Amino acid sequence: MLKQVLLKNRLVWFISVVFIGLTVLVTLPNRRQWMEGFFMALPLYVINITFAAKLKTRLSPSEYRFYLINIGFFLGIMLSLLLSYNNSDVRGWWILGLYVSFVYGLVFSLCYTAISYFSKLNNRFYDVVFCVVLVLGLVAMQVLAVYFKIYDIATISSDYFLLGALLLFHLVFNLFYNMLIEYKGYHQK
């Protein structure tokens, strides 16, 4: 089973490369902590590899959305930590940051899935595009924070603002889609 997953699933390989790259780059100055950091973050890696492997199986739309968005959130956080590996704060707390971000990712995935559950939009392409926008948004927030001064909007952190804006967009898009379907169905009768 593991051999089939590793051979067929590019997402598993991408998560593996990013995870190993993050572990090596963040712990590079202190080589003694490499194994400690690797084994402390390994449970999150295994959970996300399991989620990625489940994406290739037959899942209900809700399960697919939950796993996909959770993986996207985890990838976005790992890539943003990877881009800020020179930061001494990141080197000190990256494992705790991964665990806290994983919990945020679970909550975000549950909210996304709950909104989608009541929608008539069952399109995997939309879910994949949303996941890519989520990953790119999380990475862009890290990159833009280095080159531009991003001030807090109404004392809300820019990360929370991004996540809230994405969920609000998802909610509004699904509401309009449902209304459009109801409108077309009402006028066809």
C-alpha positions as CSV (number, residue, x, y, z in Angstrom):
1,M,0.0,0.0,0.0
2,L,2.7,2.5,1.0
3,K,4.6,1.7,-2.2
4,Q,1.6,2.4,-4.3
5,V,0.9,5.7,-2.5
6,L,4.5,6.9,-2.9
7,L,4.6,6.0,-6.6
8,K,1.2,7.4,-7.6
9,N,0.7,10.5,-5.4
10,R,2.7,13.5,-6.3
11,L,1.2,15.4,-3.4
12,V,2.8,13.0,-0.9
13,W,6.2,13.6,-2.6
14,F,5.7,17.4,-2.5
15,I,4.7,17.3,1.2
16,S,7.7,15.1,1.9
17,V,10.2,17.4,0.2
18,V,8.8,20.5,1.9
19,F,8.8,18.8,5.3
20,I,12.4,17.5,5.0
21,G,13.5,20.9,3.5
22,L,11.9,22.7,6.4
23,T,13.4,20.4,9.0
24,V,16.9,20.7,7.5
25,L,16.9,24.4,6.9
26,V,15.5,25.5,10.2
27,T,17.8,23.3,12.2
28,L,20.8,23.8,10.0
29,P,22.9,26.0,12.4
30,N,22.4,23.5,15.3
31,R,22.9,20.1,13.7
32,R,22.3,18.3,17.1
33,Q,18.6,19.3,17.1
34,W,17.9,18.0,13.6
35,M,16.7,14.6,14.7
36,E,14.8,16.1,17.7
37,G,12.9,18.5,15.5
38,F,12.3,15.9,12.8
39,F,10.8,13.4,15.3
40,M,8.8,16.0,17.1
41,A,7.1,17.2,13.9
42,L,6.8,13.6,12.4
43,P,3.3,13.0,13.7
44,L,2.0,16.0,11.8
45,Y,3.8,14.8,8.7
46,V,2.3,11.3,9.0
47,I,-1.2,12.7,9.6
48,N,-1.0,14.9,6.4
49,I,0.5,12.1,4.4
50,T,-2.4,10.0,5.4
51,F,-4.8,12.7,4.4
52,A,-3.1,13.0,1.0
53,A,-3.3,9.3,0.5
54,K,-7.0,9.3,1.3
55,L,-7.5,11.9,-1.5
56,K,-6.9,9.2,-4.0
57,T,-9.6,7.0,-2.6
58,R,-13.4,7.3,-3.0
59,L,-14.5,9.9,-0.5
60,S,-17.7,11.8,0.0
61,P,-17.4,15.4,-1.1
62,S,-17.3,16.6,2.5
63,E,-14.4,14.3,3.4
64,Y,-12.6,15.3,0.2
65,R,-12.9,19.0,1.0
66,F,-11.9,18.6,4.6
67,Y,-8.7,16.6,3.7
68,L,-7.8,18.9,0.8
69,I,-8.2,22.2,2.7
70,N,-6.4,20.8,5.7
71,I,-3.4,19.7,3.5
72,G,-3.4,23.0,1.8
73,F,-3.3,24.9,5.1
74,F,-0.5,22.7,6.4
75,L,1.5,23.1,3.1
76,G,1.0,26.9,3.2
77,I,2.3,27.1,6.8
78,M,5.3,24.8,6.0
79,L,6.2,26.9,2.9
80,S,5.9,30.2,4.8
81,L,8.1,28.8,7.6
82,L,10.5,27.6,5.0
83,L,10.7,31.1,3.5
84,S,11.5,32.6,6.9
85,Y,14.1,30.0,8.0
86,N,16.7,32.8,8.7
87,N,14.5,34.2,11.4
88,S,15.8,33.2,14.9
89,D,12.2,33.1,16.3
90,V,11.2,30.7,13.6
91,R,14.2,28.5,14.4
92,G,13.2,28.4,18.1
93,W,9.4,27.7,17.8
94,W,8.8,26.2,14.4
95,I,7.6,22.9,15.9
96,L,5.1,24.6,18.2
97,G,4.1,26.8,15.3
98,L,3.4,23.8,13.2
99,Y,1.2,22.2,15.9
100,V,-0.7,25.4,16.5
101,S,-1.2,26.0,12.8
102,F,-2.4,22.4,12.4
103,V,-5.1,23.1,14.9
104,Y,-6.0,26.3,13.1
105,G,-6.0,24.3,9.9
106,L,-8.5,21.8,11.3
107,V,-10.8,24.6,12.4
108,F,-10.5,26.3,9.1
109,S,-11.2,23.0,7.2
110,L,-14.2,22.3,9.4
111,C,-15.6,25.8,8.7
112,Y,-15.0,25.4,5.0
113,T,-16.6,22.0,4.9
114,A,-19.6,23.1,7.0
115,I,-20.2,26.0,4.5
116,S,-19.9,23.6,1.6
117,Y,-22.2,21.0,3.2
118,F,-25.2,23.3,2.7
119,S,-24.2,24.3,-0.8
120,K,-25.4,22.7,-4.0
121,L,-21.9,23.3,-5.5
122,N,-20.2,19.9,-5.6
123,N,-17.2,20.7,-7.8
124,R,-13.8,19.4,-7.0
125,F,-12.2,21.9,-9.3
126,Y,-13.5,24.8,-7.2
127,D,-12.1,23.0,-4.1
128,V,-8.7,22.6,-5.7
129,V,-8.6,26.2,-6.8
130,F,-9.6,27.3,-3.3
131,C,-6.8,25.2,-1.8
132,V,-4.2,26.7,-4.2
133,V,-5.4,30.2,-3.4
134,L,-5.1,29.3,0.3
135,V,-1.6,28.0,0.0
136,L,-0.5,31.0,-2.2
137,G,-2.2,33.4,0.2
138,L,-0.4,32.1,3.2
139,V,2.9,32.1,1.4
140,A,2.3,35.6,0.0
141,M,1.6,36.9,3.5
142,Q,5.0,35.8,4.5
143,V,6.8,37.1,1.4
144,L,5.0,40.5,1.5
145,A,5.6,40.9,5.2
146,V,9.4,40.9,4.4
147,Y,9.3,43.4,1.5
148,F,6.4,45.6,2.5
149,K,5.1,46.9,5.8
150,I,1.7,45.2,6.2
151,Y,-0.1,47.0,8.9
152,D,-2.8,45.4,10.9
153,I,-6.2,46.2,9.5
154,A,-8.4,47.3,12.4
155,T,-6.0,45.6,14.8
156,I,-6.6,42.2,13.1
157,S,-3.5,40.2,12.1
158,S,-3.1,39.9,8.4
159,D,-3.2,36.1,8.6
160,Y,-6.5,36.1,10.3
161,F,-7.8,38.7,7.9
162,L,-6.8,36.5,5.0
163,L,-8.4,33.4,6.5
164,G,-11.6,35.3,7.4
165,A,-11.7,36.9,3.9
166,L,-11.3,33.5,2.2
167,L,-14.1,32.0,4.4
168,L,-16.3,35.0,3.7
169,F,-15.7,34.7,0.0
170,H,-16.5,31.0,0.1
171,L,-19.7,31.7,2.0
172,V,-20.9,34.4,-0.3
173,F,-20.0,32.5,-3.4
174,N,-21.9,29.4,-2.2
175,L,-24.9,31.6,-1.2
176,F,-25.1,33.2,-4.7
177,Y,-24.6,29.8,-6.4
178,N,-27.5,28.4,-4.4
179,M,-29.7,31.4,-5.2
180,L,-28.8,31.1,-8.9
181,I,-29.7,27.4,-8.9
182,E,-33.0,28.1,-7.1
183,Y,-33.8,31.0,-9.5
184,K,-33.2,28.8,-12.6
185,G,-35.2,26.0,-11.1
186,Y,-38.1,28.3,-10.3
187,H,-38.3,29.8,-13.8
188,Q,-38.0,26.5,-15.6
189,K,-41.2,25.3,-14.0
